[in-house]
Amino acid sequence: MDKKLIIPYLEELDLEVSEENISLLLVNWGEVRAELEKLYRNRDQKSTLQLMKKGIGYFLQFLNWSNDRQVHSKEPIPFKLLEIKPVNLEERLTYILSRPNLFHSYRQLSELFTEQEKLFAKKNIVKKRLDQKG
């Protein structure tokens, strides 16, 4: 898919990329995820949309920050320029955005977070090793 994906409801945040802010973002995602789990468990799909939008925003922010990029809601996501990203990111994100309140979209979002966290941790380990050698 070559078209550029712009997220219409991503709120741009003024926070700088830092380990502390990334940790805070992941804590916030954990809270949103727990609430979404509850709603889906109770089959309250109609109440999930706002939380899913927030979760998608957190993921996109984490995706950008973990690639040492600032978040820009008005610009397309440069998928090809991202150094670390989950497999089939663009297709999976397009699916989530087209049906944000479905349980399957939530599962995909949750998996994208997990995969990106692992890739980010790996990137940091490699970076620390290179810094120690250099």
Buried (B, 14 or more C-beta within 10 A) or exposed (E): EEEEBEBEEBEEBEBEBEEEBBEEBBEBBEEBBEBBEEBBEEEEEEBBEEBBBBBBBBBBBBBBBBBEBBBEBEEEBEBEEBEBBBEEBBEBBEBBBEEBBBBEBBEBBBEBBEBBBEBBEEBEEEEEEEEEEE
